[in-house]
């Protein structure tokens, strides 16, 4: 199905959007359009299947169009969840997909008990088909800090053997994996010393057939038996390509085609009846603040597409005009799926592994003590200014005589703006716009740090000396269904006006935002690098995590360093080529 048809279909059926992110198929046209959309599959490459509290889980998400086996262009969001055998979720993540690729991570806290868990992955669109097609991977967690910590330390490990159904097992690593096609893992050696430089190359001898996006993990193996890791080639080839056929009046989940969706309904405060044709404004303050205005449809539903990222935790919603006094907003939720009948594995350890677990736990604690030095960094959100209107005039108030009140600033500094009282005796700001029509009142848009204000008293009472600058636009403009005669935008020095301002008609909603991408820490022992880290202990078990390595030209070497931990390490490469072929490669090396 063409992407333009998908967009038309999605926009059309939003008219019946429900508070659980579903819609009702009401006619044959929509039914045929729905059944024509391709099924999806989600694969997750995670760095390990057994974790100790205090360790980091890293993962890469691949969303695949099952009709073509290529990366899906349909869903822009994926959902990842870690759930325990008791049905309690450890975390629920929303992951932004860029051409079917996403990434995330989770630090295992000391509040997570020892036990068996499942890592789940899916998209909203996949919730319409059999949940057997969801990604499900076994995860074991050992927590030495909770009530069973005495079972992990020292000689008491033997009692842990009995309590955790521990059995004798062999190392599940079977040596080098066969290489796939023209892709090979090459390193500059097979044995290294501590803090040695390793050069890794993903060699591609099949030219464009090997081009694609891959995730790469390098981690210590061979100590403790763990659940078998799911390979991309096996999972994606075996996952079903069939989506369930729907019929008229069925409820379906729509694909998140344009990104994150915030939706809800407007209802009467007195009767709880749905209210149509009401304007709702969304403000997400910040440096690149977001302002959007929508109108409720015949079902009282509104929705906003948040197709760009934000580093803010809250959104502020309000009903515009007099309708705010008699109506209220109810926000909808995209619910996570509760899967029934999940089968969990059992922890499998040998008594001889006691000391290894103790050492690993101690090493984790030492590493975590230096997190401030070895910290991952959040990648910036590269957005164009979310509010696309340019101001004709900007007044940096430090360039003028400072006045304590907004009224004085408007009178002495900002031209073509004045204050007046309305019929209710409240102060208002007015703009002398280019498009003013005598006798017709059109409100200006007033923004403070990106928060839309309908009650201008909120800015009139602020100490004007806290205002950094003011932007002014005098042209008439439309935003969605609303019309304004110009914009007056205030920016404070600390940018926190929204955190202290209170108004009974403004509804604060905590955003369930997609995870921010990170630049993961890489140890560097180059001779010309800083020597600050040389005296520090280095007990990394995870030597490298690269969630999205694009191989589209020649192979670029990836350099990383071993740590003070000796033993066998595995290089794991998972991903999918541009032609839709899944890739799973393994190679081992030893640190002495």
N, C-alpha and C positions, 0 to 999 in steps of 0.2 A: 504494500500500500504506500503511495507517495506521501512524503512528509507534509505536503500542503493539505492533502485529504485528512491526515491525522489531526492536524491543527484545527481544521474546520469541524471535524467530528468532536474533538475535545471541547472546543468553545461552545458548540451547540448543546452538548449534554450537561454542561455546567449549570444550566438553568434548574436542574433538579438535584444539585449537590446537597448531600445530607451532612449532618454533623459528625459522621464517622468516616467522611471522605469517600462516600459511595454515591452512586446515582442510579436512577431507575431507567431501564431501557423501555421507552414508551412507544416506539414505532419500528416498523420493519427497516426503515432506512438506517436508523442508528444501530439496530441489531446486526444488519449486514456489515456495517462499518466496523463494529466491534469485533465480529467474528473473523474479519479480514486482517486484523492486526496480528503481527507475528508474536509468538511466545518468546519469553526470555528465560535465561538461566544465569544464576550468579555463582561464581567460583571465588573462594577466598584463600589466598596463600598466606598462612600465618607462620611466624618464625619458629614456633615450637608447639608441642602438644602436652608438655608437662612443665608447669611453672611453680616456683616457690613464691610465697608472699614476699613482696619487695622487688619482684622482677617485672620487666616490661613485655607486654604482648604487642607485637607489631603485626599489621596485616595489610594486604593489598586486595582490592575488590575488582573483579572482572565481570562485567555484565555483557552477555552474549545474545545476539539474535539467533534463535534456534533454527530459523528457516535458512539463514545464510552462513551460520557459524562464525560470523564476523562480529566485531564489537557493536553493541546495540546503540542506535541513535534515538531510541524511543524514550527510555527513562533517564531523567537527570538526577535522580536520587535513589540510593540504596539504603537498606536498613540492616544493621548488624547487631546481634544480641548474644550475650553469654548467659545461659540459663542453667541452674543447678538441677540436680535430681529431685529436689524438693519443690520445683516449679518456680523458685524465686530467681529473678533476674539480677545478675551482677552489674551489667551495664546494658544500655540501649543507645546505640549510636545512629545518627543520620549521616550519610556519606554523600557528598556531592560527586557526581559522575561527570567526567569530561571525556566525551567520546567513548563511554563505557568503562572508564578507568577511574578508580578512587582509592583512597588510603586512609588509615586510621591507626590508633594505638591506644593502649590502656595499661596503666600502672596497677599491678595487683596489690591492693591495700591489705593491711593486716586484719581488716574486718571480714575478709572472705575466708570461710572455713575450709578445712581440708575436705576434698570430695571430688565427685565426678560431675563434669559439666558438658554442655553442648554449645558449640559456636554455630549460630544460625545466620544465614544471609538470604535476602530476597529483595524484590522491589514491590511497590504498590501494585503494579500490573500483574505480578506473579501471584498475588493473593486471590486472583480469580480462578486459578487452576489448582491442581492437586498439590497439596503441601508436601507430598513425597518428593516433589521436584525441588524443594528448597535445599540450599546448601546446609549440611549438618556435619559437624566434625567433633570428635571426642576430644575433650580437654581434661587433664587431671591437674588439680592444684593441691599443693602441700603447704600448710600454714604452721610453721614451728612456733608461732607467737601466741596462739590461742590456748585453750585448755589442754590440748594434746601436745604442747611443746615439750613436756617432760618425757613423752614417748619418742621424741626425735633426738634428744640430746643423749650423748654418751651410751652407756651400756643398756639403757632402757629401751633401746631400739628393738630388742627382741620381743618386748610386749607389743610394740607397734606392729610387728609382723603378724601377730595373732589377731589384733583388732582391725586390721585393714585388709585382711584376706590376701596377704602377700604370698606369692608363689615364686618358685625358681624359674627364671627365664634367661634366655640368651640375648646377647646384643642383637637388636633388630637390624643394625646396619649390615648390609650385605656387600659392601664394597662399591666400586665405581659402577655407575649406571650406563647402559648403552646410550650413545649419543643419537640425537634425532636428526635425520637428514643431513644438511650441511652445517648445523649448529654444533659447536663444541665448546666446552669449558677448558681454557688453557691457563696455567699458572707458571710462574717462573721457577717453580720447584715443587717438591713433594714433602720436604722436611725443612722446618724452620726453627730458629732459636726464639727465645723470648724477646719481644719488642722488635722483631724483624719486619721488614717491609715485604708485603706480598703484592704481586702484580697479577691481576686477574683480567683475562680477555675473553669475551664471548665472541668466538670466531665464527664468522658467517661466510661459508664458501658457496652458498646457494643464491647469492645476490638478493634480488628483491623478494624471493620466496622466504627468506629468513628475516626480512624486515618485520619489526613489530615492537610491542611494549612488554617488558619483562620485569619481574620483581626478583631481587637477589638477596638471599640470606646466607650469612656465614656464622655458624654457631657450633659450640662444642657438643660432641655426641659421645655415646659409648659408655655412660656411667649408669644411668637409671633407665629401666625399661619404660616406655611411654606408648600411648596409643599411636597407631599407624597414621602417618600423615597422608592426606588425600592429595593425589596428583592431579594436575590440571588435565593432562591428556586422558586419563581414565575417567574423571568425573564428567567432563564436557562431552565426551563421546557417548557416555552411557545415559546422560540426562535426557529425559523425554522431550520431544519436540511438539507435543500435543497440548494445546490449551483447551479448557473445557468449553463446550458449546453452550451458549446462553439462549434463553428464550425471552419472549416479551414479559415485561414486568419484573424481571430478575434485577437484583441489586448487584452492581459491579463497582469495582475500584478503578478509577481512571488512572492512566499513566501520568506521571509527573513530567510532562513533556517540556516545560519551560523552566523548571527549577522548583524551588521550595514554594509551597502554596499555603497561605494563611487565609482561612475562610471562617464564616460564621453566619449568624442570623440576627435580624433585628426583630424584637417582639415587644408587644405592649407591656408596660410595667403593671398594669391593672388586670388585664385579661389573658396575658401570655399569648395572644393571637399574633400571627405573622404580619409584618408590616412591609409592604412593597413600596418602591419608588422613594426610598430614603437614601440620602447621601451619607456615606461613611468615610472618614478621613483616617489615614494611617500615617503616623510619624515614627521614624526610627532615628533618634538624634545621633550625633557623632560628627567626626570631621567630614565624612562624605555622607551626610544625612539623607534619608529617604523620605519623600513625601508622595503619597498616592491617594487618590480619591475614587471611590467606586459607588455604584448605586445598587440597592437591593432589587432583585428581580421579583417576579410574581409570587415566588415561594419565600420571599423575605430573606433570600440568601445573597451575600456579597463574598467576593474573594479577591485576593491580591496575589499576583505572581512576584515572588522575590527572587528574581533571576540572577541577582548579584549577591556577593557575600557581604557580611557585616560583622564587626567585632563587638556589637552591642548585645546585651542580654535581654533587653526589654523593648517591646513595641507599645505605642500609645495610640489607642483608637478612640474616636469620638463621633457621635452623630452630629451632623451639621444642621444649624438653624434651630427653629423652635421645636422640631421633632425630638430634640435631645431631652426635653423636659418630661415627655410622656412615654418614651421608649427606652429600651436597653439593648445591649449587645451580648450575645452568647457566642463564644468562640468554639469552633469545631475542632476535632482532633483526628489525626490519622493514626488509628489504633494499631498497636503491634499485634501480631498474630499469637494466640495461645495454642501451641501445638500439643496435641494429646498423644499418648502412647509412645513417647520417646523412650528408646532403649539406651541405657547408660552402661558404659563399661565399668570394670573394677580396677582399682589401683593394683599394680603388680610390681613388687620390689623383692629383692633378696635381702636376707639379714646382712650380707657383706656390704650392702650399699649404705649402711648407717653412717660411717665416717664420711663418705662422699657427700651425702646430703648435708651433714653438719658443716663440712668445708664450704660447700656451695652457699649455704645460708650465711655463713660468716663473711664470705667474699661479697655477697650481695649487700650486706650491711656496710661494709667498708666502702664499696662503690657508691652507695646512696649517701654516705657521709660527705662525698665530694660532688654532689649533684650541681652545686652552684658553679663549680669549675667546669664540669662536663655536661652542661645542660643543652638539651635540644632547643631550637629557636623556632618560634612561629613565623611562617612566611607572611609577608604583607599581603593585604587584599588589594589587588590591582584593579580598581574600579575607576571609570570615569566619574566625574561628579554626578552623584545620583540625582541631584536636583539640577535639571538641565538648563534652567533659565539663567541668563547672564544679567548682572546688574549694570545699569547705566552709570550709576554713581556709587562710590564707596567712600565712606567717611571714617577715617582712622581717628578716633577721638583724642588721642594723645597729641595730634597735630593741631588741636584747637584748645581754646580755654576750656578747662574742665568745669562742668556744671553738675550740681548734685541731683537734679531731677530730670526726668525724661521730657517733661513739658518745656523746660528751659533749653534742652538740647535741640528739640524740634524747632523752637523759636529762633535760636541763635546760630545753629550749625546746619541742620538739614533743611534744604530748600524744598518748597512745594509739599510740605507735610505740616499738618497742624493737629491740635487736640481740641475736642469739643465734648459736650455732654449730650447724651441721647435723652429720649423722653422719660426713661427710668432713672435719670440722674447719674448714669455711669459714664465714665470718661472713655472716649474712643479716639482712635487715630484715623486720620483721613489723608488721602493722597490726591493731589491735584493732577489727575491723569490727562493724557492726551485725548482720551476718548470719553471724557465726562459728558453726560447728557443732562441738562438741567431738569430737575424734577424726578429723575430716576436714580435711585440709590443703589450702587453696587459696592459691596464691601471690598477693602483691600485684604490681601493675605498678609498676616502678621506671623513671623517666625522668630523664635528665640532659641538659639542653639539647635535649630532644626525641628523644634516642637511647634506645631500649629496652634495658635491661640485665637479662640473666638471671643473670649472675654478679655478685652484689652487692659482691664484693670491689673491683670497679672504682670504686665510689663511696666505699667505706669507707677507701680509701687516700688519697683526695684531701684536701688541706688545706682544712678547713672554712671558713677565712677567705676562700677564693676563691668561696664560695657567696653569691649575692645574696639569694635567697629560696627558700622551700620551699612547695609547694602540697600539700594533703592532702585526699583524698576517702576516706571510710570505708565507702561503700556497695559492695555486690557488684554487678558489672556484667559484661556480655558485649561482646566486640568480635569480630565475625565468629564463628568457631568456638571462640574462647578465652574462659575465664571467669577473672575476677580478683576478689580481695577487697580492693577499694580501690586508690588510686593515691597514690604518693609521687613528686612531681615536683620535681627540683632545677634551679635556674637559676643558672649562674655569671655572674660580672661580665662576662667577655669573650665568653661564648657559644661557646667553641671546644673544649669537652670532646671532641667527636667527632673532631676533627682530631688529637688526641694519644693517644686511647684505643686500645689494641690488644687484640684478642681473636681467637683463631684460628677461632672459629665465626661471626664476623661478616664478611660478604662485602661489599666496597665496590664499587659499580657507578657508573661515570661516566654521568650522565644525558645523553641526547640530547634536550634540552628544546626546546620551541618558542621562537622568537625573542621577546624582550621588545619590546613596543611602545615607540615613542619620541615625544617632542615635538620636532619638527625645528626647527632654529634659523631665526629670522626676523629679518633686519636691520631696525632701526628708526631712522629719522632724524627723528622728531617733535621739534618745537622744545622741548617740555617734557620730553623724555626725557634720559637720561644722555648727557653729551658725551664719555664715555670712548672711544667708538668713532669719533668724528669724525676724529681725526688718523690713524687706521689705514687702510692701503690696503684697497680693496674690489674684488677681481677675481672676483666670483662670476659664473659662467656659468649656474648654476642659481639663478634668482631666487626660485622658490617650488616646494615640493613638499607637497601635501596629499593623503595616501593615502586618506582616508575622509571625504568631505564629504557630510553627510546633508542632502538637500533634501526636507523633509517639510512645510514651511509656506511662508512668504514667503521671497524671495531675500535672503540676508544678504550684504552686501558683504564681499569679501576684499581686504584692503589689503596691499601689499608694496612694496618699494623697488627701483629699478634700482641698478646698481653702477657702478663706474668703467669698465666694459667697454661699448663702443659696438657698434652693429650691429643686425641683425634678430633678434627674439626671437619664439618661438612659444608660444602658450597651447594646451595639449593637454588635453582633457577626455575621459575614458573612464569607462564604468560601465554600470549596468543599472538600469532603472526597477523600481519595486515590482511592476509588471504583467508584467515579464519582457522588456521591449524593450531591446536593447543600444543604447548611445549612444556616438557618436564625434564630437567637435566640435573645430574648430581655428580659431584667430584669430591674427593677427600684429600686432606693433607694432615701432617702431624707436627705438633710443636713440642720440642724437647726441652 
